[in-house]
């Protein structure tokens, strides 16, 4: 069985992190974003994953060689020379996605994290016998999204409504599809939107079914949602394999700590924290609702919340970092500095406090 | 000791290097090499007193051609020519070598011994005049006995030695005088010479004239190749001040006036004969190295990188690149700061350096607000630097460090391989030793490491271009002031371009566009009726129809400003689309 992951473009929403690595390689819960999806696919027996990309293929390819070997799954890239939207890439990768088996293939959006109930999706797809299945997820404010209107009992999709002004439903496209090869016949090799052009046609043919995604869902393509997503993910991890979470008197709530990270005395870590490989958290540090990337050093008595600290950065003694501060790679926050929502590009030193949210370049 | 020119009128560094590397060093006897290296180590700059490898070979050839058995050498120093001679002589040959400096001879003696030729040498510690007189007065068979005499000593005495040697060297023998062309100074007008070299040049010219008029001798004057000159460019780090441009390319490769910043400097160095440029970098070496390969070939200059593993400040990189910067020639080397643009009067700087004879020269430039910088306080007449004052609160002077230095190799002995500041640690010490001199930079100067100064710098640069080679500037009814347009760019009808605009390769400026005080990088498209001023438009970006872009708007690579948009100082990172106006300066990420 095969799968395509829509990796897409420049990852500008996740800057400054994506100024250092392409977005799929940015770690989420101590693992590159794309690896979460590739592992989920491997687990249900997918043997080949195609990454539809249009930016920095060399970096991606190097990374992938490493993981192909480790995971025992074939990973290839399909590179767009011009942006092809959300459906065009499928046409481009046609030859890689279909073989004689006639089996359906998965399509995933690379920014999405969820529990990936892919086995259940395969069953659902077989049961309804339609041409395409799409995961949908329930949201509180559907008017911001594209809503999928479907028949409750069967899941058969009636129509899509972009940003509905009146209430038509509260399920939105979760970015996980299972498609029969015949879907590729509906897609031309040009910039095409799968939600606006392809799916409505399949729905009109009464061949499109929506399955409500159990468990959590988040589009972590921007920092605010990345931080929320970590909370959801760690909640889920607590239920499934809580042994992976950290324990101890210094831990509050769900905390993930890489085995090579060091945590000093008198710290209070959590809830909803991920600490990456090689990190050093000195004594008396308070961390909550934050991600600390590989190689970071947090100095004594610092206090960090709701932020992301980029690779190899340092946060100084008694520094206070909060409110969606995002530090890029190799950023050094001096002692006693305050950052309220500072967004700092790589290779910078912060010597004076950032009092209101701003970009530091 | 006054410095001799790297580049007299005869010199060709590339040719000299060719000779040395083709037939010089590969054929150099091991002990000659060792001797040469020991001389460089002990004497540094003064290695100019020793003969170079090709002259040693020529001397050796003369000895062999003559089947010489008895030779005389006046002026030994550490013994390079002496060892060359001794190696060429037959086993029963003899060379009598005279020099007043025995200590120098002892530097080379171990190598002479190791070469197994010490028995051929009779060293006499003395002034040559008395030894030669003794020989002449002696009744022994020394008269008319030498096959060959080689004279490499103080130039004022050459004429006197000649009279004596004519009697001591046999008829049909050879008398060889080193450096009678005196780095080319003999061909220059006296007032063009540095004062301290005028007397000796005069003496040599008299000798040459005397020899040429002496019917008893046949003569031949040979050109001597001179030394190579090297330079280091401090490229440094991440170029964060020039973001978002430096998010796409390393700073030295960002174009200024349609040419990569670093190429302006490399070309200026090449023009005055520098044969090797070392780039001190600590970021993105691969990108730099690829670029450099291309330019090494095109320019015919050797470009290497010296990569810092930790930031070494403004002086540490010199220590790191030590082996690349000094060779046996003892010549000074240039150090340039990569953010600086100026007219690069490097030839004048070399003359200035030779004249004052100090250890280091530094260019300074006049500024209006010296209190923001490090001020160089110097003696007006000579340029001798007294001290440096960082951001002075009271007025001490208005000259600041322009980031262009010419340093003797001995300066490297003052720099340790650790993070060091050249202005704060190294130069003050040289100034205290009264060996640092400053020259006021003629023409324009700008540190273009940040967008505002980049834009001002373009104005200064194009002004200068107007004076020097105005044919390179664009002309026509659509041009106002100084405008540089790449030949592959296209400009539509009804445009008004300038003043102070640079348009890069492959750009398309559609009709009715107004551009002033801006830089348009490679591959940009400016759509109809747009109006851009005081801004930088990054590679492959587009600016929409009727868009208004002004006040230090900097667009990174591949940024697309939609039609009718207004940008007031927007700083936009690469790969973005601007769909709504930017009303006040801000970063768009």
Boltz contact constraints between the chains, C-beta under 6 A:
constraints:
  - contact:
      token1: [A, 10]
      token2: [B, 575]
      max_distance: 6.0
  - contact:
      token1: [A, 15]
      token2: [B, 589]
      max_distance: 6.0
  - contact:
      token1: [A, 347]
      token2: [B, 238]
      max_distance: 6.0
  - contact:
      token1: [A, 359]
      token2: [B, 587]
      max_distance: 6.0
  - contact:
      token1: [A, 359]
      token2: [B, 589]
      max_distance: 6.0
  - contact:
      token1: [A, 361]
      token2: [B, 243]
      max_distance: 6.0
  - contact:
      token1: [A, 361]
      token2: [B, 587]
      max_distance: 6.0
